Amino acid sequence: MITSKPLNVAVFASGGGSNFEALAVKFKDSPSIGVSLCVSNRRTAGVLERAERLGIPALVISPSQFTSEKEYVDALLSSLDEHGINFIALAGYLKMIPSGLIDRYRNRITNIHPSLLPAFGGKGMYGRRVHAAVLDAGVQWTGATVHLVDEEYDTGPIVLQEPVPVGGADTPEKLAARVLKVEHRIYPMAIELLQSSDFEIKGRRVIIAEHSG
Ligand code: GRF
C-alpha cells in the first residue's frame, strides 16, 4: 500500500484523454481512489474538454511557460499540493517528468504504454509509431503495460501487463484501437492493485505481497 489515505490522483495527459476518462469514470464513486485533477502541457489537448464535461479541474502547465526547470517544478508541485494530490497517473503525457517531481512522488507515479514493455518503448515511441513498429517486427503478440515512472522513458518497474494478439489484417490503427480497450481496463486495475496491496520494488520488479485468507 502506497499510503493508508485514499489516493487523490492527478492525471497528466497531452492528447485526447480516453485513459483519463476511463480512470475518472471507474473511480467516480470509489471511497479509496479519486481523480481530482487533470494536468496538460497543451492548451488544445482534447483531454481538457473531457475534464470539463466530467467536472474535474484542469490546468495547463508547460515547461515553455517558465524560465527555469526549478520554476516549472515549483509550479507543478504547488498546484499538486493545492489539490491535495498524492498520486500521479500519466496517460499519453508526452513531456519528460522532471526529476524534482519524481523525487517527491517516488513510486507514486504510473504510466500506461501501448505495448508489452520493454519491447517497443523508449524515447520517440508513442502513438501510431508503436503499433507500426509492432507490425514491422512481425511479432504475434503486443499488449499494454502499466509501470511505475523513473527518470527514463518507459523503463520503470512493471505493475501490470496484458497481451493482445496481432492479426494478419491489422493496421496500426486497428491494433491501436484494440490495445486501447485493454488499456482502459488495466489502468484502473493497476492503480487499485497498488492502492490495496503491500508491495516492494526489487530492482525493476514490483513484488506484490501474497495475502493468505
Ligand atoms: C495511449 O495509447 C497510451 O498508452 C499512450 O498514449 C495513448 C493515450 O491515449 N501513452 P488517450 O489520450 O488516453 O486516448
Residues whose N, C-alpha, C, O or C-beta is under 5 A from the ligand:
A	BS01	GRF	G15 G16 G17 S18 N19 F20 A91 G92 I112 H113 P114
